[in-house]
Amino acid sequence: MQTLNESQRLFLAEAVTKYEAAFLDSPGAEYIASRGLDPVKAHHTFRLGYVNEPLPSHERFKGMLVIPYLAKSGPVGLKARRLDDGGPKYLAPENSRVRLFNVLDSLSNASQCLIVEGEIDCITAKEAGVPAVVAVSGAQNWKPHFAKVLDGFEEILVCVDNDVDNESGNPGQALAQKILRDIPHARNVVIASGLDVNALYLLKGHDSLLQTLGVKAQDPASE
């Protein structure tokens, strides 16, 4: 299994610290607010950043929102999200390993864990009061060993995208089926076509989102 060497860890730590310092009052914070989320709270919880002055090898991330992948040891990866209409929407440093986002919640004492698709949906669920939530970074990025990370939870809920595409079918629900094969006791929560967790949150608020998910809520104001 690929692991980071010491120089890579130090560089990631430097990058995350530098970019998070530039987040507040940046276009990255404005983007988070446009998704109905509290930029200050999201910044504090997830160490979100903004690339104003990129470090070497990060030049292509300039002007992008930075979403760090955090573990007990500190940052272990990051993704950058474009804030314009260009593509691709997400970029990552070369040779990045596919990881679960917000894996620190796998250490939670909660009885339930929610699996969503995408970092923004994870941030949304956390702000809505879901005690433990992790994200798969895309429909093709579930790995069977992720199931072992979530062994300690009594109940696993899966809520991923439900978008039918004429060419690729329904990649979100194909992802759900992969997860259910590796975690047979997991329960798939299928939301209306065209919606994701963040869209449902924007449309109906956190109470309706939690009710739809079947999550035993944690008061969002208590964090």
N, C-alpha and C positions, 0 to 999 in steps of 0.2 A: 504494500500500500504506500502510495506516495506521501512523504512527509516533508515539512519545510525544514531547511537547514537554518542555522543561527542567523546568517546574514539576511536570508529571506524574511525571517521573523522580525528582525530589527528594521528592515526597510518597510515592511507592512505597517509596523507600529508607527514609524515616522510619518508614513503617508496618511494613515487614518487620523493621527493627531493634527497634522497640518491641514487636512481638508475639513475636519470637523470644526476647526477654529474659524473657517471661512463660511460656515453654513448659514448662521443666522443673518437675516437681512440680505440674503442672496437669492438669485432666481431659483435655486434648489429649494429653499424654504417656501418661496411663493408656489412652487409646484406642489409641495406637500399640502399646503393650505388649500390649493385648488381641488385636492382629492378629499376634502372635508376633514382633514386631520390637523391636529395641533402641532405646528412645527417645533415648538419648544419642547413639548413632551416627547415627540418622536426623536428629536435630536438627543435628548437626555437618555432615553431608553436604548436607542439603536446606534448612537454615535454617528448619525448621518453627516455627510460632508458635502462640500462643493469644491470643484477644481477651478480655482482662480489662477493659481500659479502651479502648473504641474511639475512634479518631480521627474527626473530622467526616466525615460521609457513610458511615461504616462501622458506624453504630449497630446495624444489623440483623445484623451479624456477632458481636455480643457472645455469649460463651460457646462460640465455635466454634474448631475447629482451623483454622489458616492454613497453606496450602501455596503458597509463593512459586514463581513462574516466573522462573528466573535465566538471564541471558545474560552474555557477557563484560563487558558494560557495567554489570552489576548487575541488580537486579530489574526485570522488564518486565511483570509481571502477578502476580496472586494469585487463589487460590480459597479459599473458606471452606467447611468441612464441618461440618454439624450433628452433634452428639454425642448428640442425643435421637432419638425416633422420629418427629419432625415432618418436614414436607417443605416445599419441595424439599430434597433431601439436600445439594446443592452450590449455593453462591451465588458470584457474582463481581461486582466493581464494574460500574456501568453503563458501557456502550460498550466493554467489554473485547473485545480481539481474540482470536480462536481461534489458539492456538499449540501447538507440540509442547512437552510437558513434559520437562525434563531435557535440553534441546537442547545443553547444554555437552558431553554425551557424543558429539555428532556430530563433535567435534574429536579424539576418541580415536584412538590408533594401532592399536586392535584391528582384527582382520580381519573380525569379525562384529559386527552390531548387531541387537539384539532390539527389536521394536516390540510394545508391550502396550497394553491398553485400561485407562486409569485411572491416576491418580497413585499410589495405594496399591500396585497391582501393580508399578509401576516401582520404588518404594522397596523392595519385597520382592525383586525380581529383583536389584537392586543389592546388597542385604545378603546375598543368597545367593551372590554372587560373579560375576555376569554383568558382564564388563568394560565393555560399552557397551549402554545401554538407553534408549529414549525411549518416551513414552506419548502416545497420542491421548486427548483428554479425554472422549471419548464416541463412541458408534457413528455419530453424524451429523457428527462434527467432523474428519474427514480432509479435507485440502486437497491438490490435485494438486502444488502447489509444494513440499510437504513432501518429496517424493521427491528433489528436487534437493539438499536439505540432507544427504541420506544417500548421496550419489554416491560418496564415497570408500571405502565398505566393499566388500569382496569378496563378502560373504554377508550377506543380510538374512533374519532369521527373524521370523515374525509369529505371535504367540500372544495371541489376544483371546478374549473371552467366547464360550461355546457354549451359550447358553440359548434353548430353543425356547419361543416365546410364541404362544398361540393367535391373538392379534390381530395381532401384528407380525412373526410368523415367527421368524427367528433374526437379530436385528440385529447381533450380534457377528460372525457369519460373513458377513453382508452387508458389514460393514466390511472384513473380511479380503479379500473379492473386490475392493473398491475399491482397496485397497492393492496387490493383485497386478496389477491393470490398470495402475497407474502405475509399479510396480516389477516387471516381468515375471519377473526372476530370483529374486524373493523366494520363500521356502518357508513354507507355512502349516503350523503345528503345531497340530493340533486336539486339545484335551484333552477329558476326559469331560464330558458334559452336566451342568450344575449346578456345575461347578468353574471357578475362575479361577486365576491365578498364585498369589495369596495363599492361597486355599483349598488348593491343591495343596501349597504350602510348609508350611502348618499340618498337613496330613494326613500327608505323607511326608518332610518335611525337605528341606534344600537339595541334597543329593546326588541324590535322586530327581528333584527339580525340574530340575536341570541336565541330567540324563540324558534326561528327557522332552523338554526343549527342544532338545537336541543342541548345547548351548553348550560351548565350550572354556573351562573355568572359570578364574577367578582366585580364589586362596585368600581367603575372606572375612576371615580373620584377619590378612591382610597389609596391609589398608588402615589 
